[in-house]
Amino acid sequence: MENIHTVGRRKTSVARIYMSKGKGKITVNNKEYGEYFNNMTTRTIVEEAFKLSNTAGTFDVKVNVQGGGTTGQAEATRLAIARALVEVNEEYKDVLKKNGLLKRDPRMVERKKSGQPKARKKFQFRKR
């Protein structure tokens, strides 16, 4: 197994990962992932695919992520890791799919329309 390259997306975040055999080191944008994702919730999101497939500590992951906020970036990274694990071993597909890790979340922020303060909010209407 050489390097496996996959892409994960969520909202406006794009995560490109390079996964190879190793000792479980995860680097995000040239930082330790615990330093980059300093919230416990986002760290568990990133680790979720490894925990479900019982492969924690067996792969080194290098992540380049950009756009969006930290939660969107963490979820994009999770999708990319799940896709890479399926490339490594097809047996992980059932477990990851059952837990919804192989599904791309298509929800995006709705655009602001002209003549309105926000996407759906309207200015106050005065009848008389």
N, CA, C and O of each residue as an XYZ file, in Angstrom:
512
protein
N       0.837     -1.185      0.000
C       0.000      0.000      0.000
C       0.885      1.254      0.000
O       1.706      1.456      0.895
N       0.699      2.057     -0.994
C       1.407      3.333     -1.071
C       0.567      4.395     -0.377
O      -0.027      4.130      0.668
N       0.514      5.571     -0.939
C      -0.344      6.644     -0.442
C      -1.713      6.535     -1.095
O      -1.818      6.308     -2.301
N      -2.758      6.697     -0.295
C      -4.112      6.743     -0.831
C      -4.579      8.185     -0.729
O      -4.496      8.803      0.333
N      -5.068      8.714     -1.841
C      -5.512     10.108     -1.891
C      -7.026     10.134     -2.083
O      -7.535      9.577     -3.055
N      -7.753     10.781     -1.160
C      -9.198     10.950     -1.297
C      -9.592     12.371     -0.911
O      -8.823     13.105     -0.289
N     -10.812     12.738     -1.298
C     -11.330     14.076     -1.039
C     -12.669     13.956     -0.319
O     -13.495     13.108     -0.655
N     -12.869     14.818      0.677
C     -14.149     14.899      1.368
C     -14.617     16.342      1.397
O     -13.815     17.265      1.533
N     -15.931     16.528      1.267
C     -16.480     17.889      1.270
C     -17.653     17.994      2.236
O     -18.393     17.032      2.443
N     -17.812     19.190      2.829
C     -18.959     19.487      3.694
C     -19.132     20.994      3.724
O     -18.185     21.718      4.029
N     -20.333     21.481      3.412
C     -20.604     22.917      3.273
C     -19.598     23.502      2.293
O     -19.584     23.095      1.131
N     -18.764     24.434      2.713
C     -17.768     24.985      1.786
C     -16.370     24.470      2.095
O     -15.392     24.978      1.547
N     -16.260     23.476      2.958
C     -14.954     22.911      3.327
C     -14.568     21.793      2.371
O     -15.406     20.985      1.968
N     -13.303     21.757      2.017
C     -12.761     20.690      1.176
C     -11.546     20.120      1.878
O     -10.611     20.853      2.198
N     -11.552     18.804      2.122
C     -10.426     18.128      2.782
C      -9.811     17.132      1.811
O     -10.491     16.240      1.305
N      -8.516     17.295      1.557
C      -7.772     16.338      0.740
C      -6.834     15.591      1.669
O      -6.020     16.204      2.359
N      -6.946     14.261      1.690
C      -6.097     13.494      2.602
C      -5.187     12.545      1.837
O      -5.503     12.086      0.740
N      -4.049     12.270      2.455
C      -3.085     11.290      1.969
C      -2.855     10.311      3.112
O      -2.303     10.677      4.150
N      -3.281      9.066      2.918
C      -3.209      8.067      3.988
C      -2.214      6.975      3.610
O      -2.199      6.493      2.477
N      -1.385      6.595      4.581
C      -0.416      5.526      4.385
C      -0.267      4.750      5.681
O      -0.695      5.209      6.740
N       0.343      3.567      5.596
C       0.595      2.763      6.793
C       1.482      3.541      7.752
O       2.395      4.250      7.330
N       1.209      3.404      9.045
C       2.018      4.135     10.011
C       1.591      3.848     11.430
O       1.110      2.760     11.745
N       1.775      4.848     12.288
C       1.514      4.674     13.718
C       0.329      5.493     14.217
O       0.156      5.650     15.426
N      -0.490      6.019     13.303
C      -1.679      6.755     13.722
C      -1.495      8.244     13.860
O      -2.283      8.903     14.539
N      -0.472      8.793     13.230
C      -0.221     10.239     13.317
C      -1.113     10.963     12.308
O      -1.134     10.626     11.124
N      -1.852     11.968     12.802
C      -2.716     12.758     11.929
C      -2.234     14.203     11.958
O      -2.181     14.825     13.019
N      -1.883     14.736     10.784
C      -1.488     16.138     10.689
C      -2.479     16.863      9.784
O      -2.822     16.383      8.704
N      -2.931     18.025     10.243
C      -3.879     18.832      9.498
C      -3.219     20.176      9.209
O      -2.864     20.911     10.131
N      -3.056     20.494      7.929
C      -2.406     21.736      7.505
C      -1.061     21.946      8.229
O      -0.782     23.033      8.737
N      -0.249     20.903      8.266
C       1.088     20.902      8.879
C       1.070     21.162     10.385
O       2.069     21.619     10.940
N      -0.031     20.883     11.042
C      -0.123     20.956     12.503
C      -0.652     19.621     13.013
O      -1.315     18.883     12.285
N      -0.350     19.323     14.269
C      -0.927     18.145     14.915
C      -2.438     18.342     14.975
O      -2.906     19.443     15.266
N      -3.215     17.273     14.700
C      -4.666     17.461     14.598
C      -5.302     17.875     15.917
O      -6.344     18.530     15.904
N      -4.715     17.519     17.055
C      -5.213     17.968     18.348
C      -5.002     19.459     18.556
O      -5.755     20.116     19.275
N      -3.974     19.975     17.917
C      -3.686     21.406     17.983
C      -4.595     22.184     17.021
O      -5.064     23.275     17.345
N      -4.836     21.607     15.833
C      -5.674     22.275     14.834
C      -7.147     22.241     15.228
O      -7.823     23.270     15.216
N      -7.643     21.048     15.580
C      -9.014     20.891     16.070
C      -8.953     20.860     17.591
O      -8.905     19.783     18.184
N      -8.956     22.024     18.226
C      -8.763     22.080     19.672
C     -10.030     21.779     20.459
O      -9.983     21.735     21.688
N     -11.150     21.571     19.799
C     -12.398     21.214     20.455
C     -12.506     19.689     20.505
O     -12.182     19.014     19.528
N     -12.953     19.149     21.622
C     -13.058     17.691     21.775
C     -14.056     17.092     20.779
O     -13.848     15.988     20.275
N     -15.127     17.813     20.503
C     -16.155     17.314     19.583
C     -15.596     17.128     18.177
O     -15.844     16.105     17.539
N     -14.849     18.105     17.696
C     -14.291     17.997     16.344
C     -13.225     16.905     16.263
O     -13.079     16.257     15.227
N     -12.483     16.702     17.348
C     -11.493     15.616     17.356
C     -12.163     14.255     17.272
O     -11.682     13.372     16.562
N     -13.275     14.071     17.991
C     -13.972     12.781     17.933
C     -14.609     12.564     16.565
O     -14.717     11.426     16.110
N     -15.034     13.648     15.901
C     -15.578     13.525     14.538
C     -14.501     12.988     13.602
O     -14.768     12.103     12.789
N     -13.284     13.519     13.713
C     -12.186     13.092     12.846
C     -11.818     11.632     13.105
O     -11.522     10.894     12.165
N     -11.833     11.207     14.373
C     -11.427      9.839     14.742
C     -12.507      8.789     14.506
O     -12.221      7.593     14.559
N     -13.730      9.210     14.249
C     -14.873      8.290     14.223
C     -14.715      7.131     13.231
O     -15.041      5.992     13.564
N     -14.224      7.404     12.032
C     -14.072      6.350     11.024
C     -13.070      5.291     11.468
O     -13.274      4.101     11.229
N     -11.989      5.722     12.115
C     -10.994      4.764     12.601
C     -11.556      3.900     13.729
O     -11.280      2.702     13.790
N     -12.345      4.503     14.623
C     -12.915      3.750     15.744
C     -13.915      2.705     15.270
O     -13.928      1.584     15.779
N     -14.758      3.066     14.294
C     -15.769      2.127     13.791
C     -15.147      0.955     13.044
O     -15.680     -0.154     13.073
N     -14.022      1.194     12.374
C     -13.379      0.128     11.608
C     -12.273     -0.574     12.389
O     -11.602     -1.452     11.847
N     -12.069     -0.201     13.661
C     -11.029     -0.784     14.520
C      -9.630     -0.677     13.904
O      -8.834     -1.613     13.988
N      -9.342      0.465     13.289
C      -8.029      0.681     12.677
C      -7.308      1.867     13.302
O      -6.400      2.428     12.688
N      -7.692      2.255     14.501
C      -7.050      3.390     15.165
C      -5.580      3.067     15.423
O      -5.259      2.014     15.975
N      -4.692      3.973     15.023
C      -3.265      3.788     15.249
C      -2.558      2.971     14.206
O      -1.411      2.583     14.427
N      -3.186      2.684     13.064
C      -2.526      1.873     12.040
C      -2.199      2.657     10.775
O      -1.446      2.175      9.929
N      -2.754      3.857     10.633
C      -2.510      4.658      9.434
C      -2.068      6.068      9.814
O      -2.566      6.653     10.776
N      -1.125      6.601      9.043
C      -0.748      8.005      9.148
C      -1.566      8.778      8.132
O      -1.715      8.350      6.987
N      -2.098      9.920      8.554
C      -2.951     10.711      7.678
C      -2.418     12.135      7.608
O      -2.177     12.770      8.635
N      -2.238     12.629      6.388
C      -1.849     14.019      6.160
C      -3.039     14.687      5.494
O      -3.482     14.264      4.426
N      -3.561     15.748      6.137
C      -4.783     16.399      5.671
C      -4.477     17.829      5.246
O      -3.807     18.572      5.964
N      -4.973     18.201      4.078
C      -4.989     19.598      3.642
C      -6.450     19.992      3.577
O      -7.209     19.462      2.765
N      -6.845     20.926      4.434
C      -8.248     21.321      4.484
C      -8.358     22.829      4.371
O      -7.532     23.568      4.907
N      -9.394     23.280      3.661
C      -9.587     24.717      3.494
C     -11.063     25.031      3.353
O     -11.857     24.178      2.956
N     -11.423     26.258      3.681
C     -12.796     26.730      3.547
C     -13.661     26.348      4.729
O     -13.397     25.354      5.406
N     -14.694     27.138      4.978
C     -15.660     26.826      6.017
C     -15.114     27.004      7.417
O     -14.065     27.614      7.624
N     -15.850     26.457      8.379
C     -15.461     26.531      9.780
C     -14.874     25.220     10.256
O     -14.687     24.292      9.468
N     -14.581     25.143     11.545
C     -13.902     23.964     12.070
C     -14.772     22.710     12.020
O     -14.266     21.625     11.733
N     -16.075     22.838     12.294
C     -16.947     21.664     12.263
C     -17.092     21.129     10.848
O     -17.035     19.918     10.633
N     -17.277     22.011      9.889
C     -17.365     21.594      8.489
C     -16.075     20.954      8.018
O     -16.100     19.981      7.264
N     -14.941     21.497      8.460
C     -13.650     20.925      8.087
C     -13.464     19.544      8.698
O     -12.936     18.640      8.050
N     -13.901     19.379      9.950
C     -13.785     18.074     10.617
C     -14.656     17.037      9.923
O     -14.227     15.898      9.735
N     -15.869     17.412      9.539
C     -16.766     16.468      8.866
C     -16.281     16.140      7.459
O     -16.461     15.014      6.995
N     -15.670     17.100      6.773
C     -15.080     16.835      5.464
C     -13.902     15.867      5.596
O     -13.720     14.983      4.760
N     -13.112     16.043      6.645
C     -11.982     15.149      6.903
C     -12.468     13.743      7.217
O     -11.886     12.763      6.751
N     -13.549     13.637      8.016
C     -14.123     12.331      8.355
C     -14.572     11.588      7.099
O     -14.315     10.391      6.968
N     -15.237     12.278      6.177
C     -15.688     11.649      4.936
C     -14.510     11.166      4.106
O     -14.551     10.066      3.555
N     -13.458     11.975      4.010
C     -12.282     11.596      3.233
C     -11.585     10.381      3.843
O     -11.135      9.496      3.115
N     -11.495     10.333      5.166
C     -10.868      9.186      5.840
C     -11.699      7.926      5.623
O     -11.149      6.852      5.377
N     -13.018      8.053      5.714
C     -13.896      6.895      5.497
C     -13.747      6.361      4.074
O     -13.702      5.149      3.867
N     -13.672      7.255      3.101
C     -13.485      6.822      1.710
C     -12.147      6.131      1.516
O     -12.055      5.158      0.767
N     -11.106      6.622      2.182
C      -9.785      6.008      2.074
C      -9.766      4.622      2.710
O      -9.137      3.703      2.186
N     -10.459      4.474      3.843
C     -10.518      3.157      4.503
C     -11.232      2.128      3.634
O     -10.851      0.957      3.628
N     -12.252      2.543      2.909
C     -12.949      1.631      1.996
C     -12.030      1.233      0.847
O     -12.090      0.102      0.366
N     -11.173      2.165      0.404
C     -10.200      1.839     -0.631
C      -9.181      0.816     -0.137
O      -8.725     -0.039     -0.897
N      -8.828      0.912      1.150
C      -7.874     -0.036      1.734
C      -8.498     -1.420      1.842
O      -7.897     -2.417      1.441
N      -9.726     -1.471      2.395
C     -10.384     -2.754      2.609
C     -11.892     -2.581      2.406
O     -12.529     -1.785      3.095
N     -12.452     -3.326      1.464
C     -13.882     -3.228      1.143
C     -14.787     -3.677      2.299
O     -15.965     -3.321      2.327
N     -14.255     -4.449      3.247
C     -15.066     -4.948      4.361
C     -15.526     -3.832      5.293
O     -16.524     -3.981      5.997
N     -14.795     -2.705      5.299
C     -15.178     -1.584      6.161
C     -16.406     -0.848      5.639
O     -17.029     -0.076      6.367
N     -16.753     -1.088      4.376
C     -17.826     -0.322      3.741
C     -19.163     -0.484      4.453
O     -19.879      0.500      4.641
N     -19.518     -1.715      4.856
C     -20.805     -1.960      5.509
C     -20.932     -1.196      6.821
O     -21.958     -0.568      7.079
N     -19.893     -1.249      7.647
C     -19.922     -0.587      8.955
C     -19.989      0.934      8.794
O     -20.771      1.607      9.466
N     -19.162      1.459      7.899
C     -19.121      2.908      7.705
C     -20.405      3.431      7.066
O     -20.886      4.509      7.415
N     -20.953      2.662      6.132
C     -22.189      3.074      5.467
C     -23.368      3.035      6.427
O     -24.233      3.910      6.391
N     -23.402      2.023      7.285
C     -24.477      1.888      8.267
C     -24.511      3.066      9.236
O     -25.583      3.473      9.684
N     -23.341      3.611      9.559
C     -23.246      4.757     10.470
C     -23.266      6.103      9.749
O     -23.090      7.144     10.383
N     -23.478      6.096      8.434
C     -23.637      7.325      7.668
C     -22.362      8.092      7.388
O     -22.410      9.297      7.144
N     -21.220      7.418      7.416
C     -19.954      8.112      7.197
C     -19.555      8.205      5.730
O     -18.655      8.971      5.384
N     -20.209      7.440      4.866
C     -19.866      7.487      3.449
C     -20.811      8.373      2.651
O     -20.687      8.472      1.430
N     -21.748      9.013      3.326
C     -22.711      9.874      2.658
C     -22.245     11.321      2.748
O     -21.935     11.816      3.832
N     -22.197     11.996      1.599
C     -21.821     13.404      1.579
C     -23.036     14.220      1.983
O     -24.118     14.057      1.418
N     -22.858     15.097      2.958
C     -23.950     15.931      3.443
C     -24.098     17.127      2.502
O     -23.215     17.985      2.478
N     -25.188     17.215      1.724
C     -25.281     18.243      0.691
C     -25.768     19.609      1.182
O     -25.847     20.555      0.398
N     -26.094     19.716      2.466
C     -26.675     20.971      2.954
C     -25.662     22.109      2.904
O     -24.550     22.000      3.422
N     -26.075     23.202      2.265
C     -25.231     24.378      2.137
C     -26.033     25.587      2.614
O     -27.254     25.518      2.751
N     -25.347     26.673      2.861
C     -26.009     27.911      3.259
C     -26.732     28.483      2.049
O     -26.157     28.601      0.967
N     -27.997     28.836      2.242
C     -28.784     29.402      1.156
C     -28.307     30.826      0.871
O     -27.959     31.565      1.792
N     -28.291     31.203     -0.397
C     -27.767     32.510     -0.756
C     -28.731     33.623     -0.362
O     -29.942     33.414     -0.282
N     -28.182     34.802     -0.120
C     -28.986     35.980      0.211
C     -29.608     36.519     -1.069
O     -28.932     36.640     -2.091
N     -30.911     36.846     -1.011
C     -31.592     37.403     -2.169
C     -31.616     38.927     -2.082
O     -31.606     39.496     -0.991
N     -31.647     39.576     -3.236
C     -31.679     41.042     -3.251
C     -33.050     41.525     -2.806
O     -34.060     40.870     -3.064
N     -33.083     42.674     -2.137
C     -34.342     43.223     -1.645
C     -34.779     42.608     -0.333
O     -35.882     42.880      0.143
N     -33.920     41.771      0.266
C     -34.198     41.134      1.542
C     -32.951     41.254      2.409
O     -31.837     41.318      1.888
N     -33.131     41.285      3.752
C     -31.949     41.389      4.608
C     -31.136     40.098      4.677
O     -29.917     40.148      4.844
N     -31.800     38.932      4.550
C     -31.123     37.634      4.589
C     -31.749     36.732      3.536
O     -32.480     37.209      2.668
N     -31.472     35.436      3.603
C     -31.967     34.520      2.582
C     -33.495     34.439      2.569
O     -34.106     34.493      1.501
N     -34.118     34.310      3.747
C     -35.576     34.183      3.810
C     -36.259     35.287      4.596
O     -37.467     35.488      4.469
N     -35.496     36.000      5.402
C     -36.064     37.087      6.205
C     -36.480     38.233      5.288
O     -35.794     38.544      4.314
N     -37.606     38.854      5.611
C     -38.094     39.984      4.823
C     -38.071     41.242      5.680
O     -38.114     41.181      6.909
N     -38.002     42.394      4.995
C     -38.141     43.646      5.721
C     -39.570     43.780      6.204
O     -40.484     43.204      5.613
N     -39.773     44.537      7.275
C     -41.100     44.691      7.847
C     -42.035     45.334      6.821
O     -41.675     46.319      6.175
N     -43.235     44.770      6.679
C     -44.218     45.272      5.726
C     -45.266     46.094      6.471
O     -45.846     45.639      7.456
N     -45.496     47.315      5.981
C     -46.462     48.183      6.609
C     -47.616     48.395      5.652
O     -47.432     48.908      4.548
N     -48.814     47.997      6.079
C     -49.967     48.075      5.196
C     -50.506     49.498      5.097
O     -50.818     49.962      4.000
N     -50.621     50.200      6.228
C     -51.169     51.576      6.232
C     -50.210     52.565      6.836
O     -50.517     53.755      6.914
